[in-house]
Amino acid sequence: MSETRHIVCPHCHTTNRVKVEDLGKAPDCGGCHQPLFAGHPVALDEAAFERHIGRSEVPVLVDFWAPWCGPCRMMAPAFEQAAAQLEPQVRLAKVNTEDEQNLAARFNIRSIPTLALFVGGREVARQPGAMTSPAQITAWVKSHLR
């Protein structure tokens, strides 16, 4: 029997069961029929954050940021490019700390940007400050997933 992973759709936030061997074959959501991985970070509100962190069986890298933050804006293109490189092995997500202040407080976000890597619903690594190249971001993620 094939091994499967639960993957939360970035569009409708439905949990999908996907065979591991099919992850790299551009699987679609069973609910909304949109791609489960599009190579772009997904913007999360509090409810969607809970679904992605709690139900997804792929690691989730979250960028806690704010629109007024210069370093956040500087890092955004590198984070976008890292999504294309890391998916489908890792889901990349963004949480706007201005809009989602409860999440920022819950995770004790004191400076932005802050990257937090979640595996199995738990935070396993955190990096405050901007990383301005996709290579830096992907190397940091991979160093914490070994």
N, C-alpha and C positions, 0 to 999 in steps of 0.2 A: 504494500500500500504506500502511496506517495505521501511524503511529509508535506504539511500545509502550514501556512502562516495566516494570521488574522491581519488584515490591512484595512485601515480606515480610509474611506474615500475623502480626498481633499475638497470635493465639491458638495456632496450631500451628507457627509460624515457617517454614512452607513458602514458597518463593519462587514468586510468581505473575507471569505476563506479562499486563499490562492495557493495552488501547488507551488512549492519552492522552485521547481524547474521551470515554472511559467512566469516567475517574477520578471525576468529579463525580456519577456515577449510582449510587453505593453498590454498588460491585462486591463480590462474595463470593469467598472463597478456594476454589480448585478442590479443595483437600484436605479441609478441615473444614467448608466451606460457611458459615462465619461471616463477618460483614462485615470487609472489609479496613480500613475506617476507621469508627470508632465515635464519634469526637469526644472520646476520652479518652486520656490518656497510657498507654503500655504499660510495665509493670514488666519490666526486663531483668536476667537473670543474665548471667554472662560468655559462655556459649555463644550465647544469644539476641542479646546485644550484637554479637558478631562477625557473626552473620547479618544483622542489621538494618543495621549500619554498612557491612559489606563487600558486601552483595548488593542492597540497596534502591537504586533509582534516583531516589528522592525524598530531599531533605535530611532529616536527623534531628537534632532538637534534644533534647539530653540534659540532664536536671536531676540532677546529682550531689548527693545529700542524705543525711540520717540521721534516724531517728525521734526522737532526743533533741534535735534542733536546733530551737530556737524560730523563728529566721528561715525555716528550711525549711518549718515548719508554717504560718507566715504566708504564704509564697509559694504554697503548694500550691493553694488555690482559684483564684488568678490563672492558674497554670500549666494547671489543668484547663480553665478557660474559654478560654485561648489555644489549647488543642488543638481545641476546637470551631470556632474561628475560622480556624486555619491548615490543618487537614486538608481535602482530601487533598493539598495542595501540599507540606506538611511533616509528617513523623511526629514526634510528641512522645513522649519516653520518660523513664523515671525509673530511676536506678541508686542503690540503697541502698548507700552506701559502707561501712556496717558489715558487710553481708553479702557485698559484692563488693570486698574490700580489695585484691585484685590489680589490678582495673580502676582503682581510685582511685590506687594507686601508679603504675601504668603511665602514667596521664595526669597525674601530678603534681598531684593535687587537694590543695591545701593549706588551703583554706577552703571551707565549705559554707554555703549552697548555691552551686554553681557551675554555670552554664549553658555548654554547649559545643555548637557547631553543626558538624555533619559533612556534607560534600557529596562525593559520589564516594569515600567511604571515608577522607577526610582531614578533620582538624579545620581549619575556616576562621575560627572566631571563638570567643572565650571571654569570659564575664562573671561574675566573682565577686560574691557578694552578692545579696540578695533584691530582686526586682522585684515589687511588690505589686499591680500592675494588669495585666490582660490586654493593655491597649493598649500598655503599656511593652514587654512581651514581644514582641508581634507587630511593633511598630515596630522593635525591635532586630533581630529575625530578618530582616525585610524589608530593612533597611539593609545587611545582609551578603549578600543574595542578588541584588542588582542587577547 
